[in-house]
Amino acid sequence: MLGGGHATQARPAHDPPGRVVHRGPPPHTVEGIEVGRRAPAPNALVEVAVAALEVANIVHASVIGTSAADLERIESASARAASRAPYAWRVRVEGIRWVGVGTDRVAEMRKFATEVLGLEVVGQEGDDFVEFALDDGAKFELFATSAVSDEPSPFALNPVIAGFLVDDIELARDELARTPGVELLGELYVMPDGYAWQVFRAPDGHAYELVAEARPPAEGEATN
């Protein structure tokens, strides 16, 4: 399994690699105003401004009528404009939460990580898996390449995989699914404590992960 800190529960094998899903349906029109088609923006802030302007135009076009149907069209158009907003507006990457390494020299890397890098071992399964904890809460994990059960193995694409911590993994996954050149690999996996990950192939052909933090334990809830 991959995903940081949950070695005791194996991941299910990946489905065959998903297809690239291209962005969005054709533009919509409300009161003769087209929503969803805009010129390429030089940066995310400009795209946010354009999306907001689209909604403002729709509201302006509907001020002469205040029927329930008008309000419903405004709400629907606002939702569509928001769904086309750039990734930077909808999801925030908070850091690198997890790094996984596929290697056939786990024992040597374990010794290097503990004796040279000074990392603390917080989990191990035989000779095939070692988990280390960093001071900032991030995880560094070693996987014996021959023992990875996921098919196809992400480590076949690149031996080192970084996991990006995001504030909303479902929105982030949706954004990736609509991004040309990006391919989701397998499903979104969610652990009982809320920790989640999604492997994907980026435009460079390499594998990466989206990662969501586990939920803080509720008051009085037992922790492992």
KETIVO-933128 format. One record per residue (C-alpha): residue in three letters; x, y, z. Coordinates in steps of 0.5 Angstrom, whole numbers, padded with zeros to 4 digits, always signed. Layout:
alaXYZ;...
This chain:
met+0000+0000+0000;leu+0002+0007-0001;gly+0000+0014+0003;gly+0004+0015+0009;gly+0003+0012+0016;his-0002+0006+0014;ala+0002+0000+0013;thr-0002-0005+0017;gln-0008-0004+0012;ala-0006-0006+0005;arg-0009-0002-0001;pro-0013-0005-0006;ala-0010-0006-0012;his-0011+0000-0017;asp-0016-0001-0023;pro-0013+0000-0030;pro-0010+0007-0031;gly-0016+0012-0032;arg-0017+0016-0038;val-0015+0023-0039;val-0022+0027-0037;his-0022+0034-0041;arg-0024+0040-0038;gly-0032+0042-0037;pro-0038+0041-0042;pro-0039+0047-0047;pro-0041+0054-0045;his-0048+0055-0042;thr-0052+0061-0044;val-0057+0065-0039;glu-0061+0071-0042;gly-0056+0071-0048;ile-0050+0071-0044;glu-0045+0066-0045;val-0042+0063-0039;gly-0035+0058-0039;arg-0032+0061-0045;arg-0026+0066-0043;ala-0020+0068-0046;pro-0013+0064-0043;ala-0011+0068-0037;pro-0004+0070-0036;asn-0005+0068-0028;ala-0010+0065-0023;leu-0012+0072-0021;val-0014+0074-0027;glu-0018+0068-0028;val-0022+0069-0021;ala-0024+0076-0024;val-0026+0073-0030;ala-0031+0068-0027;ala-0033+0073-0022;leu-0035+0078-0028;glu-0039+0073-0031;val-0043+0072-0025;ala-0044+0080-0024;asn-0046+0080-0032;ile-0052+0075-0031;val-0054+0078-0024;his-0054+0085-0028;ala-0058+0081-0034;ser-0063+0079-0029;val-0065+0085-0025;ile-0071+0087-0029;gly-0074+0080-0027;thr-0074+0077-0019;ser-0078+0071-0021;ala-0076+0065-0017;ala-0074+0062-0024;asp-0069+0068-0025;leu-0066+0067-0018;glu-0065+0060-0020;arg-0062+0062-0026;ile-0057+0066-0023;glu-0056+0061-0017;ser-0054+0056-0023;ala-0050+0060-0027;ser-0046+0062-0020;ala-0045+0055-0019;arg-0042+0054-0026;ala-0038+0059-0026;ala-0035+0057-0019;ser-0034+0050-0022;arg-0029+0053-0027;ala-0025+0057-0023;pro-0018+0056-0023;tyr-0015+0050-0018;ala-0011+0056-0014;trp-0018+0059-0012;arg-0022+0052-0010;val-0016+0048-0007;arg-0010+0050-0003;val-0004+0046-0003;glu-0001+0046+0004;gly+0006+0043+0004;ile+0009+0036+0002;arg+0006+0031+0007;trp+0009+0025+0005;val+0015+0022+0001;gly+0015+0015-0001;val+0021+0011-0004;gly+0021+0004-0008;thr+0027+0001-0007;asp+0030-0006-0007;arg+0035-0004-0002;val+0031-0002+0004;ala+0036-0005+0010;glu+0041+0000+0007;met+0036+0006+0006;arg+0034+0005+0013;lys+0041+0005+0016;phe+0042+0011+0012;ala+0036+0015+0014;thr+0037+0013+0022;glu+0044+0014+0023;val+0046+0019+0018;leu+0039+0023+0017;gly+0037+0022+0024;leu+0030+0020+0022;glu+0026+0016+0027;val+0023+0010+0026;val+0015+0010+0027;gly+0013+0003+0023;gln+0016-0003+0020;glu+0014-0009+0017;gly+0019-0014+0016;asp+0024-0012+0011;asp+0019-0009+0006;phe+0017-0003+0009;val+0019+0002+0014;glu+0016+0009+0016;phe+0020+0015+0019;ala+0017+0021+0022;leu+0019+0028+0021;asp+0019+0034+0026;asp+0014+0037+0022;gly+0009+0032+0022;ala+0011+0029+0015;lys+0012+0022+0013;phe+0018+0019+0009;glu+0017+0011+0007;leu+0021+0006+0004;phe+0018+0000+0000;ala+0021-0006-0002;thr+0019-0005-0010;ser+0018-0013-0011;ala+0013-0012-0005;val+0008-0007-0008;ser+0002-0010-0009;asp-0001-0004-0013;glu-0002-0006-0020;pro+0000-0002-0024;ser+0006+0000-0019;pro+0007+0008-0018;phe+0014+0006-0017;ala+0014+0004-0024;leu+0013+0011-0026;asn+0019+0014-0022;pro+0022+0011-0015;val+0021+0017-0011;ile+0013+0020-0010;ala+0011+0026-0007;gly+0005+0027-0003;phe+0002+0034-0003;leu-0002+0036+0003;val-0009+0039+0001;asp-0014+0043+0005;asp-0020+0039+0001;ile-0018+0033-0003;glu-0025+0031-0006;leu-0025+0038-0010;ala-0017+0037-0011;arg-0019+0030-0014;asp-0024+0033-0018;glu-0020+0039-0021;leu-0015+0034-0023;ala-0020+0030-0027;arg-0022+0036-0031;thr-0014+0038-0033;pro-0012+0036-0039;gly-0005+0032-0039;val-0007+0029-0032;glu-0009+0022-0031;leu-0012+0019-0024;leu-0009+0012-0022;gly-0014+0008-0018;glu-0019+0011-0013;leu-0019+0016-0008;tyr-0017+0012-0001;val-0020+0014+0005;met-0018+0011+0012;pro-0023+0010+0018;asp-0019+0016+0021;gly-0020+0021+0015;tyr-0013+0020+0012;ala-0014+0020+0005;trp-0010+0019-0002;gln-0010+0020-0009;val-0005+0017-0014;phe-0004+0021-0020;arg+0000+0022-0027;ala+0002+0029-0028;pro+0004+0032-0035;asp+0011+0030-0034;gly+0009+0022-0034;his+0011+0022-0027;ala+0007+0019-0021;tyr+0005+0024-0015;glu+0000+0024-0009;leu-0006+0028-0006;val-0006+0027+0001;ala-0011+0029+0006;glu-0010+0029+0014;ala-0013+0025+0019;arg-0019+0028+0023;pro-0017+0030+0030;pro-0019+0025+0035;ala-0026+0027+0038;glu-0026+0029+0046;gly-0025+0022+0049;glu-0024+0018+0043;ala-0018+0013+0044;thr-0012+0014+0039;asn-0007+0009+0037;
